[in-house]
């Protein structure tokens, strides 16, 4: 039987929500091992001068506890 844990991670990117999600997983993987999945919970963006300046994502990262 596997024991899984879920953490919330907030990340941002000036490129896209997908890039923000990738950055969240890459950063979390520095201290969390055995990541199994990522779920994009919320997405938002900052706007400056009528243009999107930053993409933000709130993700849930699931990993196995050994």
C-alpha positions in Angstrom: 0.0 0.0 0.0 1.3 3.4 -1.0 1.0 6.5 1.2 0.5 9.7 -0.7 0.8 13.3 0.4 -0.5 16.4 -1.3 1.1 19.9 -1.0 -0.1 23.2 -2.4 2.4 25.2 -4.4 2.1 28.7 -5.9 4.2 29.6 -9.0 4.4 32.2 -11.6 5.9 32.7 -15.1 6.1 35.5 -17.6 5.5 32.9 -20.4 2.5 30.8 -19.7 0.4 28.8 -17.1 2.1 25.7 -18.5 5.5 27.1 -17.8 4.4 28.2 -14.3 3.3 24.6 -13.6 6.6 23.2 -14.9 8.5 25.6 -12.6 6.4 24.5 -9.6 7.2 20.9 -10.2 10.9 21.5 -10.9 11.2 23.6 -7.7 9.3 21.2 -5.5 11.4 18.3 -6.8 14.5 19.9 -5.3 13.2 18.9 -1.8 10.3 16.5 -2.5 11.0 13.1 -4.0 8.7 10.6 -5.7 6.3 13.1 -7.2 3.5 11.3 -8.9 1.2 14.0 -10.2 0.4 17.7 -10.4 -3.1 19.2 -10.5 -3.6 22.8 -11.7 -6.1 24.1 -9.1 -6.4 27.8 -10.0 -5.0 30.1 -12.7 -4.8 33.8 -12.7 -2.8 36.5 -14.4 -1.5 40.0 -13.8 -2.2 42.7 -16.3 0.0 45.8 -17.0 -0.9 48.3 -19.8 -3.6 46.1 -21.1 -1.2 43.1 -21.6 -0.7 40.0 -19.5 2.6 40.5 -17.6 2.6 37.4 -15.4 0.8 34.0 -15.3 0.1 32.5 -11.9 -0.9 29.0 -11.0 -1.9 27.3 -7.8 -1.1 23.6 -8.1 -1.5 20.5 -5.9 1.5 18.2 -6.1 1.1 14.6 -5.0 4.0 12.5 -4.0 4.6 9.1 -2.4 5.9 9.0 1.2 8.4 6.1 1.7 
